[in-house]
Amino acid sequence: MDLLSIKDPSFLKNMNKQELEALSQEIREFLIQKLSVTGGHIGPNLGVVELTIALHREFNSPQDKFLWDVGHQSYVHKILTGRAGQFDTLRQFKGLCGFPKMAESEHDVWETGHSSTSLSAAMGMAIARDLKKEKSHIVPIIGDGALTGGMALEALNHIGHEKKDMIVVLNDNEMSIAPNVGALHNVLASLRTAGKYNRAKDELEYLLKKIPAVGGKLAATAERVKDSLKYLLVSGVFFEELGFTYLGPVDGHSYDSLIENIRYAKKTKGPVLLHVITKKGKGFTPAEHDTVGTWHGTGPYKIDTGKIIKAVSKAPAWSSLVSETVRTLARKDERIVAITPAMPVGSKLEGFASEFPDRMFDVGIAEQHAATVAAGLATQKMKPFLAIYSTFLQRAYDQVVHDICRPNLNVFIGIDRAGLVGADGETHQGVFDISFLRSLPNMVLMMPKDENEGQHMVNTAISYDDGPIAMRFPRGNGLGVEMDKELKTIPIGSWEVLRPGRDAAILTFGTTIPMALEAAEKLEKHGVSVQVVNARFIKPLDESMMHDLLKANIPLLTIEEAILQGGFGSAVIEFAHDHGYHSAVIERMGIPDHFIEHGNVDKLLEEIDLTADQAVAHIKKMTPQKQKRA
Ligand SMILES: Cc1ncc(C[n+]2csc(CCOP(=O)(O)OP(=O)(O)O)c2C)c(N)n1
């Protein structure tokens, strides 16, 4: 069938098994082809083709509500809800979002990007439904990886207690991005192999019902029999003990099995956990055989060879630079321990893990736990390196405040993907960490201008023993600069002048330094001499340089690839104000007060006026007398 002609999922109701299977095949071919050009989350989506089709066939969306946890596996749902025609624009500026988006479709009832939120949101929706006396099925779909997140476990606890009607679909493919980890993973493994438990329970119930006039005593015995059967047949009864009816394991690629179990779940009162076994990457050999996580989300690739097309860069990836420098230091310092919340591949910790398997911990999607594990290690005079993406650090804020900063513990937080990240969009932009960390007592926050300074900063962080220290670094690769052989330490709170100038100064750090240098170059041609400062410590500021600049009474422009409120520019203004420089002329460039959507980073920077030309315009405005002279 023509996938582009799909307006809504109602057509599925009349399809027989053969037609559903043919449709699955077409959707797989469509995804493999489209994503080979745009890139995207190919593995997770190929795994849920039958599951998504079966759900849309058996429920009535949007009255029945699907909540896609993380949301990276919602492409099939997007196709079935009339968005196939937009796949050429997937994850591009103004194009189809890679995650559920309420503005895109009435079928997207919950927005995600960060994991493990679907069950809590589903609970809120179930409470609202019941208070309003409405009828609908609420169906969160959560992966075995996302289930390890603390929020999901908090929600299971609450849902089981309240006994709300809800069908939790557990999409178990044994993978997070990397292979899933943890004790819960073992619970699922035992359920997967328990096989026929649910059917056996059904059969027993059927038999019991056939016995006429079951008296109280017999019924009680029957309950006990059921209970012991449960223990007999299932090595882990985790979900039933939590108050859920456990259904499964269900073959997530068999329509017979899926439809039968979904129908049974719909009839069951109270919360149901439908345990569906799927294969990530199903139908595309390289993705199906992926044991590392390469095909979880990729850039464009060649379909015939399965080769991922990557821009070649001679410069190291920032994540590698940081993790490999920590690894080098770990050879000499046995106290160094690395922690990742489910991102060993993205954080390029594979090398560290293979060399120091006892000192590397993938804790699952558990950022809060990761931060406090780091704090616990630090109390014992170990040197924890918490490798975490800026966006996911948001989830561990209280742990950073309460467990790390307050007791002033020596934790090194490597803040990866700081700044705009591009295609993943609103939910993943790393633009808030400056504001939320700058306000914390004891925190040192820095960002290097290039990978050479980056390696020295890692060394600085590991040698620092006065409390928490964080280094932000961007997504992607360094600049390709020459690397010093010897690691140095950088004095805390020290900035450097990259280019001298008399008439104005630009204070910036990290990725926006080239923009500042370009602006200074252009302004030179207009007769304006602009100093460019590498303000590599965002906290503490270089107070002596700040005083010098403010005493010189030249206009200052701050530039940051981060949200303006409470950011670096705010720190500079606060400093000037607090030290009585009331006539100081300071302007700020950064991310305005709204969430930044998906798209190519350069395009996004242009959209929000974060460009060298805008810096030129700011400085020109602040130096009118120089313009006349020029
Ligand atoms: C809070 C948070 N931490 C980390 C991530 C990064 N992340 C995205 S998908 C994913 C794995 C999810 O695994 P699972 O739920 O099993 O889904 P699958 O991809 O296997 O279908 C991770 C760790 C995230 N999205 N949110």
The ligand as an SDF file (V2000), in Angstrom:
LIG
                    3D

 26 27  0  0  0  0  0  0  0  0999 V2000
   17.1390   10.4040   31.1930 C   0  0  0  0  0  0  0  0  0  0  0  0
   17.7840    9.8390   29.9650 C   0  0  0  0  0  0  0  0  0  0  0  0
   19.0160    9.2800   30.0610 N   0  0  0  0  0  0  0  0  0  0  0  0
   19.6130    8.7710   28.9660 C   0  0  0  0  0  0  0  0  0  0  0  0
   18.9810    8.8060   27.7580 C   0  0  0  0  0  0  0  0  0  0  0  0
   19.7040    8.3040   26.5150 C   0  0  0  0  0  0  0  0  0  0  0  0
   19.0030    7.1600   25.9400 N   0  0  0  0  0  0  0  0  0  0  0  0
   18.1680    7.2710   24.9070 C   0  0  0  0  0  0  0  0  0  0  0  0
   17.4850    5.8360   24.4520 S   0  0  0  0  0  0  0  0  0  0  0  0
   18.3300    5.0040   25.6390 C   0  0  0  0  0  0  0  0  0  0  0  0
   18.1690    3.5330   25.7650 C   0  0  0  0  0  0  0  0  0  0  0  0
   16.7500    3.1680   25.9160 C   0  0  0  0  0  0  0  0  0  0  0  0
   16.6520    1.7860   25.9640 O   0  0  0  0  0  0  0  0  0  0  0  0
   15.2500    1.1080   25.9130 P   0  0  0  0  0  0  0  0  0  0  0  0
   14.3070    1.8550   26.7810 O   0  0  0  0  0  0  0  0  0  0  0  0
   15.4310   -0.3290   26.2020 O   0  0  0  0  0  0  0  0  0  0  0  0
   14.7630    1.3390   24.4370 O   0  0  0  0  0  0  0  0  0  0  0  0
   15.3020    0.6760   23.0670 P   0  0  0  0  0  0  0  0  0  0  0  0
   16.1580    1.7190   22.4240 O   0  0  0  0  0  0  0  0  0  0  0  0
   16.0700   -0.5500   23.4000 O   0  0  0  0  0  0  0  0  0  0  0  0
   14.0950    0.4060   22.2870 O   0  0  0  0  0  0  0  0  0  0  0  0
   19.1460    5.8620   26.3760 C   0  0  0  0  0  0  0  0  0  0  0  0
   20.0590    5.4720   27.4500 C   0  0  0  0  0  0  0  0  0  0  0  0
   17.7060    9.4050   27.7040 C   0  0  0  0  0  0  0  0  0  0  0  0
   17.0320    9.5030   26.5610 N   0  0  0  0  0  0  0  0  0  0  0  0
   17.1270    9.8830   28.8110 N   0  0  0  0  0  0  0  0  0  0  0  0
  1  2  1  0
  2  3  1  0
  2 26  2  0
  3  4  2  0
  4  5  1  0
  5  6  1  0
  5 24  2  0
  6  7  1  0
  7  8  2  0
  7 22  1  0
  8  9  1  0
  9 10  1  0
 10 11  1  0
 10 22  2  0
 11 12  1  0
 12 13  1  0
 13 14  1  0
 14 15  2  0
 14 16  1  0
 14 17  1  0
 17 18  1  0
 18 19  2  0
 18 20  1  0
 18 21  1  0
 22 23  1  0
 24 25  1  0
 24 26  1  0
M  CHG  1   7   1
M  END
$$$$
